[in-house]
Amino acid sequence: MTLADQLCYRRSRYGRQLLALRMLLGLEGVSATRQLTTEVQDTTNGIVAEVEAMSRTVLMAGRREPGAETFLWVRVARLAMAADQAVDAARRGDVPGLRAHLHHFDTLTSAIWTVQQTMHSTEPVPDRPLPEPQARHRVNSAT
């Protein structure tokens, strides 16, 4: 199995888990119960585990760029913190807070996927953004 295949497989696994969270929270009249808290905790833990495994795989196979490993692991730590915040909101019975934390969690998974794709890419990444094209002005000289 190629690295790209591994990443797609893992992403599809946690994608299904994200979808389950979205569906669960999209239901009208959802209340924070012990069962909801357990489901949120189990699902977010599963997603974080998949993201960590994907990150290790990408780091082992990817380009070695200064700071890339730190950059990725900081994002994974933020994902784990968002998961903890979602579980805490569920325990408190704060459904709007739970939705907000899970939305943030969802956004972070997309950001991590982008970082992993960039690290896996074979194309060089520019060190800095390309300069904006300069408008050429013709100067009319008066004689």
C-alpha positions in Angstrom: 0.0 0.0 0.0 1.5 3.4 -1.0 1.7 6.3 1.4 -1.1 8.1 -0.5 -3.3 5.0 -0.2 -2.6 4.8 3.6 -3.5 8.4 4.0 -6.7 8.1 2.1 -7.7 5.0 4.0 -7.1 6.6 7.4 -8.8 9.8 6.3 -11.9 7.9 5.2 -11.9 6.1 8.6 -11.9 9.3 10.6 -14.2 11.0 8.0 -16.9 8.5 8.9 -16.4 9.3 12.5 -16.7 13.0 11.9 -19.8 12.4 9.9 -21.3 10.5 12.8 -20.6 13.4 15.1 -22.2 15.9 12.7 -25.3 13.7 12.4 -25.6 13.3 16.1 -25.4 17.0 16.8 -27.6 17.9 13.8 -30.6 16.1 15.4 -33.2 18.4 16.8 -33.7 18.3 20.6 -30.3 16.7 21.3 -29.6 16.8 25.0 -26.4 16.2 26.7 -26.6 12.8 28.3 -24.1 10.4 29.6 -24.5 8.4 26.4 -23.8 11.4 24.3 -20.8 12.3 26.4 -19.5 8.7 25.9 -20.1 8.8 22.2 -18.4 12.2 21.8 -15.4 11.0 23.8 -15.0 7.7 22.0 -15.4 9.2 18.6 -13.1 12.2 19.1 -10.5 9.8 20.7 -10.7 7.6 17.6 -10.2 10.6 15.3 -7.3 11.9 17.2 -5.7 8.4 17.1 -6.1 8.2 13.3 -4.7 11.7 12.9 -1.7 10.8 15.1 -1.1 7.7 13.1 -1.4 9.6 9.8 1.0 12.2 11.1 3.6 9.7 12.1 3.4 8.0 8.7 3.7 11.4 6.9 6.7 12.4 9.0 8.5 9.1 8.4 7.9 9.2 4.6 7.8 13.0 3.9 10.4 15.6 3.2 12.6 16.7 6.0 12.0 20.4 6.4 13.0 22.5 9.5 10.2 22.8 11.9 7.8 20.6 10.0 7.5 18.0 12.7 6.9 20.6 15.4 4.4 22.4 13.2 2.4 19.3 12.7 2.4 18.1 16.3 1.3 21.5 17.6 -1.8 21.1 15.4 -2.4 17.6 16.6 -2.2 18.9 20.2 -4.7 21.6 19.4 -7.0 18.9 18.0 -6.7 16.9 21.2 -7.5 20.0 23.2 -10.6 20.7 21.1 -11.7 17.1 21.7 -11.3 17.5 25.5 -13.3 20.8 25.4 -16.1 19.1 23.5 -16.2 16.3 26.0 -16.2 18.7 28.9 -19.1 20.7 27.3 -21.1 17.4 26.9 -20.5 16.5 30.5 -21.7 20.0 31.6 -24.8 19.6 29.4 -23.8 22.6 27.3 -25.2 21.5 23.9 -24.4 24.9 22.1 -20.9 24.8 23.5 -20.5 21.2 22.4 -21.6 22.1 18.9 -19.1 25.0 18.8 -16.2 22.9 20.1 -17.0 20.1 17.6 -17.2 22.6 14.8 -13.7 23.8 15.8 -12.6 20.2 16.0 -13.9 19.6 12.5 -12.1 22.6 11.2 -8.8 21.5 12.8 -9.0 18.1 11.2 -9.2 19.8 7.8 -6.3 22.0 8.6 -4.2 19.0 9.7 -5.1 17.1 6.5 -3.9 20.1 4.5 -0.6 20.2 6.4 -0.1 16.4 5.9 -0.8 16.7 2.2 1.7 19.5 1.9 4.4 17.5 3.7 3.7 14.5 1.6 3.8 16.4 -1.7 6.8 16.0 -3.9 6.7 19.5 -5.2 8.9 22.0 -3.4 7.2 24.4 -1.1 8.4 28.0 -1.5 10.0 29.5 1.6 8.0 32.7 1.3 5.1 33.9 -0.8 5.8 35.0 -4.3 5.9 38.8 -4.7 2.8 40.5 -6.1 3.3 41.4 -9.8 4.1 45.0 -10.2 2.0 47.2 -12.4 4.1 48.6 -15.1 3.6 52.3 -15.6 4.8 54.0 -18.6 6.3 57.3 -17.9 5.6 59.8 -20.6 8.5 62.2 -20.9 7.6 65.7 -21.8 10.0 67.3 -24.2 
